[in-house]
Structures are given as structure tokens and as C-alpha cells.
Amino acid sequence: MKFVRKIMAAVAVAALAVSLAACSSEDTFNIGIKYDQPGLGMKEGADYTGFDVAVARYVAQGLGYSEDQIRFIESPSANRENMIEAGQVDLIFATYSITDSRKERVSFAGPYLIAGQDLLVRTEDTDIVGPESLSAGRKLCSVTGSTPAQRVKDEYAQDVELQEYTSYSQCVEALLSGNVDAVTTDDIILAGYAALPQHEGKLKVVGQPFSEERYGVGLKKGDVELCTKVNELLQAMIDDGSWEKALQDNVGASGYRPSEGNPPELDACA
């Protein structure tokens, strides 16, 4: 049955690509990603890597675009809705959580991953097994202006000391040096840092997510046709095994396993 699903998925992708090839033969397809998230969306020289990038490539190629037609554009969190509305990007794959407030301005295909807030700790630290175990004297790091660390303090560990840096990379360096005891944000973002070769064996994701973040593909509000095509390709990627392979290739070295509900069921386009 699994083999049959893979064959059917491949046929569906091929048929969709052929039907769209003519209209995309001279176009550039602009895709918004993050440039600074290891394992998800990274730009290193002329190379783009990560799980988000792999999913974006699969979808773009299924829509009939060749590799040299795909243009990756940095999409900071605060600018994503503006970039879609202005037509700067056709799609956004950038740890973009589906929320009601965002759906007032853009539409979403997916979700293509269910993430959850978790903790990144040093491998040898066996005392931290969840947010409740961040006792007095422990230091928790997150980036300036973000809400995850404050949420932990408000809801789980009122005595934990919060430490803010301007980037998660700085939080991770502080964790490695012993200046903080844990870093918090979405589990797959943490897994991307743990999977870096220089962090092998040094860091681990606790693996007890305590929220749900549904990562979707941002697109122009009301474009049901494009949303439907993207969903068909996301389902094909799940069915033919490419989704699991992309996840393992990019964050598997961390030991991370996605939270319950993955691969996710796709929402209907509206």
C-alpha cells in the first residue's frame, strides 16, 4: 500500500508539473525563506539549505519551475505579510505559523509541519526534563522581543531567570559556554542548532513540547487555486517519502522527532 501511494504521488506531481510547465517556462518564482535558521532556512554563500528550503523546492518544481527559475528571498518575520501583499514573493516557507490574525491579510496552504515550543539544553544536563524543572537559579535564554521565554516564566517556572540576546545563535553560544541553562523556542528550530556538526553530542532538545505551532505556506489572500495546487504537492511529498527524508536530512542528526500529528493533515483551502 505504501508503495502504491508513492507511485500515485509521483504520477500526480508529474501531471501537475506538465500542466504548468508552459506558463512557467520564462517566469521567476520568488519564495520567501529565513536566511539564518540552521536546519530550516539557511543561506551560505550561493547555497540555500534546510527543511523549509527542501519543501519549497519540491513544491516549486511540482508547479513547473526549474531550479534556475527559483529565487529565494529573505523574509524576516515582521515583513512576511507585507511581502506577500506587495507581490515581492509568490510563496513563503519560513517557520510561518498559521494564526487567525495573519489570515486576515494572507492565505495559507498546509500546514506542512506541527512544531511546538521546547527547550534546548546541554547533553549532560539530565535535570531539565521540561519547563517545570527550571528551578530558581536556572537561566533561560530567548531572543529580545520574543515571547517564548516569558511564557515559560509566567506559566511554568516563575523563579527562572530570563536572559535575552539578539539572536538564537547567541543564545546557543551562551548555552554552550554555561552562561545559560536552556534556550527556548519552537522544537524544530532548536533541533536545527543541535544538528550542526560543531554541536554534535553537546546539545539536545528535551522533547517535551508544550505548545502547538502549525507551519503553513503563506500566499496571496484568496488565491484558492494556488493554495489547492500547493496542498496537492505537499500531500504528494508526504506520500512519496520525500517529506520524511527532508526532515531527517536536515535535523535528524539532533535526534529530534516531530511532535504528535506529523506528518500533518492539510487544511482545506478557502
Salt bridges, closest charged atoms under 4 A:
GLU67 OE2 - ARG57 NE 3.11
GLU81 OE2 - ARG102 NE 3.69
GLU85 OE1 - ARG105 NH2 2.62
ASP100 OD1 - LYS103 NZ 3.86
GLU124 OE2 - ARG122 NE 3.89
ASP125 OD2 - ARG138 NH1 2.86
ASP127 OD2 - ARG138 NH2 3.97
GLU155 OE2 - ARG151 NE 3.57
ASP181 OD1 - ARG122 NH2 3.44
ASP181 OD1 - ARG138 NH1 3.39
GLU225 OE2 - LYS229 NZ 3.07
GLU244 OE2 - ARG257 NH1 3.26
ASP249 OD2 - LYS245 NZ 2.67
ASP267 OD1 - ARG214 NH2 2.74
